[in-house]
Amino acid sequence: MAWTDDSPRLTQQLRTELLHLPVLIQNLRLLTMPVQELVDTAIGELTDNPLYEVSPPRSWRESGILDDLSEEPSLEEDLIRQMAQCRPLREERDSLPYELVRYLDRRGYLTDDQEAIADQLDLTAERFDLLLERVRNIVEPPGLFARDLIHCLSLQLIRSGKGESDGAKILEMAVDLLGKGDPKDAMERLGWNRSRFDRAMEELSHLDPAPGRRTTAQAVIPELVLYPDQDRPAVVLAENLPRIYMTPLTWEDDRVASMKDRGLHIIRSIARRNASKLSLAIEVAKRQRGYLMSREQAPSPLTMTEMADRLDRSVSTVQRIASTTWAVTPVGTLPLDRLFSRPLRSRPDMSVAQLRSRIEEANREGMSDLELSRTLGIPRRTITWHRQRQR
């Protein structure tokens, strides 16, 4: 007689579950929306639910950021705030920042010559020049309060530490020859070959000829902190996330159960959102530890497809999370997608970001594309192609 084992046992079964479209869309929206919109959504969903109370992030209440998030400031408002921190301007008079922004045109240049403006502000020319120099050194974006286009570009080069670069030399010594269309006269005056001249012009092409056209400043709320630490590479910034409080229940019926379930759905969705962002951030921080520790100048090779496979998610989901999640890192506050960079075909151990960092370094040192090609073991045409597309 055959013997059979009827005892219970656990088995694994792979099953595809089809979500209703409205539920799927809501989950994707919660996953990718910025923190400000998440707070508004949670409040909107639970505002009529007496069982729950949504509190804005603690850090917002303590810092007063809620007032700043209500409306994006114009460039003029942002400049007034920046100049209010400039001590020489405050010592002159409190109203001076408000007066100075009136003398900017749409490009961000001065509307009149400095002596005329100084006279209208009841300042000596020497004093106004000194104050204006301080303002030009601190305001963002660089290049504002310039006299003209050449001065605007020069200010941007100086602020970026390139006041002695080849681009600056063109502005100083040969800009009057550029309008003729043929660069030979400019090259002859500077004593440069065509390769050096083209690199200098490429440097100038990355500058903003009209920084005043940036009309708004946008607040960014980071949700994570990344550490160059193998044991704790990333944590959630709980103080930047909304808090949801539930009233203790002493009784329950169908109506109360329905309200309770609605609130729990929002809470679980936010928890999944945080878990998804944190899991991606942990893996990215581990892979980019060298960059976060400043041992490398740029992120190492890492693609969205590779990370999607590791986390068992779709590439589109990883892309959505990475592009909408800001993190505080040792190299600055940035979106997670800045830590991704595809590998080079000719050198899979080097990322595009690392190559472009080396190209910038080579430009500062006056190294040609051919020399850099031999140093890195990368085709010259690859280096030239990336240099031309750097921004």
Residue pairs with C-beta under 8 A, 6 or more apart in sequence:
19 27
26 269
27 269
27 272
28 320
29 41
30 38
30 41
30 269
30 270
30 273
31 272
31 273
31 276
31 317
31 320
31 321
31 324
32 320
32 321
32 323
32 324
33 41
33 324
34 221
34 324
35 57
35 221
35 223
35 240
35 241
36 69
36 219
36 221
38 241
38 242
38 270
38 273
39 54
39 56
39 57
39 242
42 54
42 242
42 244
42 266
42 270
43 54
43 242
45 262
45 266
46 52
46 53
46 54
46 244
46 262
46 263
46 266
47 54
49 259
49 262
49 263
50 247
50 259
51 246
51 247
51 249
51 256
51 259
51 260
51 263
52 244
52 245
52 246
52 247
52 263
53 244
53 245
53 247
54 242
54 243
54 244
54 245
55 242
55 243
55 244
55 245
56 66
56 242
57 221
57 239
57 240
57 241
57 242
57 243
58 239
58 243
59 65
59 237
59 239
59 240
60 66
60 69
60 240
65 219
65 221
68 219
69 219
72 216
72 217
72 218
72 219
73 81
73 216
73 217
74 215
74 216
75 108
75 212
75 214
75 215
75 216
75 217
76 101
76 104
78 217
79 97
79 100
79 101
79 104
79 139
79 144
80 97
80 98
80 101
82 138
82 139
82 140
83 89
83 96
83 97
83 100
83 135
83 138
83 139
84 90
84 97
85 138
86 97
86 134
86 135
86 138
88 130
88 131
88 134
89 96
89 97
89 131
89 134
89 135
90 96
92 123
92 127
92 131
96 121
96 131
99 121
100 135
100 145
103 110
103 111
103 112
103 117
104 110
104 111
104 144
104 145
104 212
105 111
105 212
106 210
106 212
106 213
107 152
107 209
107 210
107 211
107 212
107 213
108 141
108 143
108 144
108 145
108 146
108 152
108 210
108 211
108 212
108 213
109 145
109 146
109 147
109 148
109 149
109 152
109 212
110 117
110 145
110 146
110 147
111 117
112 120
113 147
114 125
114 128
114 129
114 132
114 147
115 125
117 128
118 124
118 125
118 127
118 128
118 129
121 128
123 131
132 145
135 145
136 144
136 145
136 146
136 155
137 159
139 145
141 208
141 211
141 214
142 155
142 156
142 159
142 160
142 211
143 152
143 153
143 155
143 156
143 159
143 207
143 208
143 211
144 211
144 212
146 152
146 154
146 155
149 209
150 171
150 175
152 207
152 209
152 210
152 211
153 167
153 171
153 204
153 207
153 209
154 163
154 168
154 171
154 172
156 207
156 208
156 211
157 163
157 165
157 167
157 168
157 171
157 207
158 168
162 168
162 203
165 200
165 203
165 364
166 192
166 196
166 199
166 200
166 203
167 200
167 201
167 203
167 204
167 207
169 190
169 200
170 178
170 186
170 190
170 200
170 201
170 204
171 204
173 189
173 190
174 185
174 186
174 189
174 190
177 183
177 185
177 186
177 189
178 186
183 194
183 197
183 201
186 197
187 193
187 194
187 197
190 197
192 200
195 368
195 369
196 366
199 363
199 387
202 387
202 388
202 390
203 363
206 390
206 391
220 326
220 333
221 240
221 326
222 237
222 240
222 326
222 327
222 328
222 333
223 236
223 237
223 240
223 241
223 274
223 277
223 325
223 326
223 327
224 234
224 235
224 236
224 237
224 277
224 278
224 281
224 325
224 326
224 327
224 328
224 336
225 234
225 235
225 237
225 327
225 328
225 329
226 233
226 234
226 281
226 284
226 285
226 292
226 327
226 328
226 329
226 330
227 233
227 234
227 235
227 285
227 292
227 330
228 285
228 289
228 292
228 293
228 330
230 286
230 289
233 281
233 282
233 285
233 286
233 289
234 278
234 281
234 282
234 284
234 285
234 327
235 278
236 274
236 277
236 278
237 328
241 270
241 274
242 270
244 263
244 266
244 267
244 270
246 260
246 263
249 256
249 260
252 260
276 313
276 317
276 321
277 321
277 325
279 311
280 307
280 311
280 318
280 321
280 322
280 325
280 336
281 325
281 327
281 336
283 307
283 310
283 311
284 302
284 307
284 322
284 336
284 339
284 340
285 292
287 300
287 302
287 339
288 299
288 300
288 302
288 339
290 296
290 300
291 297
291 298
291 299
291 300
291 331
291 339
292 329
292 330
292 331
293 330
294 330
294 331
296 354
297 354
297 357
297 358
297 361
298 341
298 351
298 353
298 354
298 356
298 357
299 338
299 339
299 340
299 341
299 351
299 353
299 354
300 341
300 351
300 354
301 341
301 342
301 343
301 348
301 349
301 350
301 351
302 339
302 340
302 341
302 351
303 340
303 342
303 343
304 315
304 318
304 319
304 322
304 340
305 315
307 318
307 340
308 314
308 315
308 317
308 318
311 318
319 337
321 336
322 335
322 336
322 337
322 339
322 340
323 335
323 336
323 337
324 335
325 335
325 336
326 333
326 334
326 335
326 336
327 333
327 334
327 335
327 336
341 351
341 352
341 353
341 354
342 351
342 352
343 349
343 350
343 351
343 352
344 350
344 351
344 352
344 355
344 378
344 382
346 377
346 378
346 379
346 382
347 376
347 377
347 378
350 376
350 378
352 386
355 376
355 378
355 382
355 383
355 386
356 386
356 387
356 390
358 372
358 376
359 372
359 383
359 386
359 387
359 390
360 390
362 368
362 369
362 371
362 372
363 387
367 375
369 380
369 383
369 384
369 387
370 380
372 378
372 383
373 379
373 380
373 382
373 383
376 383
